[in-house]
């Protein structure tokens, strides 16, 4: 039983290392990509709801800032969300 536990532990460690290495790789950006014209023209339906900003900021900090940075300026993992090409 001890050998099986060791094998399982080693397998778990190996899979964890692979997952971490994969997570560290940023996807290459396609500079030619453009949002579909219908979607690019859509207006933000929440602009008249300033109360949702605090909730959005909390979600950004929890789910996005690790890759895009606290200020959205980007990291090697993810692009700068304030860049004109990303905003477009």
Number of C-alpha atoms within 10 A of each C-alpha: 5 7 8 9 10 11 11 12 12 12 12 11 12 12 12 12 12 10 11 11 10 10 10 12 11 13 10 9 9 7 8 6 9 11 10 8 8 7 8 11 9 8 8 7 7 10 10 8 8 8 10 11 12 10 10 11 14 11 12 17 16 10 11 15 18 15 18 21 19 13 12 19 15 18 14 13 16 21 19 19 15 14 12 8 12 13 9 9
